[in-house]
Amino acid sequence: MLFPKLERIARHAAENVLMEYQQLIASHIILTPEERFLELMELNKELFLRAPQKHIASYLGISPETLCRIKRKIYTNYKRQ
């Protein structure tokens, strides 16, 4: 192997990407859309300020209308507390 360090770095990066995809797939199987939304909010709040809602909805595997309903429900519950 000509560049063993480069090969190790590339393999590590590929493994990280695969683990992220596995977690994404598992969350779509195990979690409800509302739970996926809350998890995404917890992990990356800034995303909601920068990305269009239709892209966030697509990432979560739901329609933009469903995302709107989820956000309204969460906001209403938060407001009551």
For each residue, the residues with C-beta under 8 A, 3 or more apart:
1: 4 7
2:
3: 6 7
4: 1 7 8
5: 8 9
6: 3 9 10
7: 1 3 4 10 11
8: 4 5 11 12
9: 5 6 12 13
10: 6 7 13 14
11: 7 8 14 15
12: 8 9 15 16
13: 9 10 16 17
14: 10 11 17 18
15: 11 12 18 19
16: 12 13 19 20
17: 13 14 20 21
18: 14 15 21 22
19: 15 16 22 23
20: 16 17 23 24
21: 17 18 24 25
22: 18 19 25 26
23: 19 20 26 27
24: 20 21 27 28
25: 21 22 28 29
26: 22 23 29 30
27: 23 24 30 31 35 36 39
28: 24 25 31 36 61
29: 25 26
30: 26 27
31: 27 28 35 36 39
32: 35 36
33: 36 37 60 61 62 66 70
34: 37 38 70 73 74
35: 27 31 32 38 39
36: 27 28 31 32 33 39 40 60 61
37: 33 34 40 41 60 67 70 71 74
38: 34 35 41 42 74
39: 27 31 35 36 42 43
40: 36 37 43 44 47 56 59 60
41: 37 38 44 45 48
42: 38 39 45
43: 39 40
44: 40 41 47 48
45: 41 42 48 49
46: 49 50
47: 40 44 50 51 56
48: 41 44 45 51 56
49: 45 46
50: 46 47
51: 47 48 55 56
52: 55 56
53: 56 57 64 67 68
54: 57 58 64
55: 51 52 58 59
56: 40 47 48 51 52 53 59 60 67
57: 53 54 60 62 63 64 66 67
58: 54 55 61
59: 40 55 56
60: 33 36 37 40 56 57 67
61: 28 33 36 58
62: 33 57 66 67 70
63: 57 66 67
64: 53 54 57 67 68
65: 68 69
66: 33 57 62 63 69 70
67: 37 53 56 57 60 62 63 64 70 71
68: 53 64 65 71 72
69: 65 66 72 73
70: 33 34 37 62 66 67 73 74
71: 37 67 68 74 75
72: 68 69 75 76
73: 34 69 70 76 77
74: 34 37 38 70 71 77 78
75: 71 72 78 79
76: 72 73 79 80
77: 73 74 80 81
78: 74 75 81
79: 75 76
80: 76 77
81: 77 78
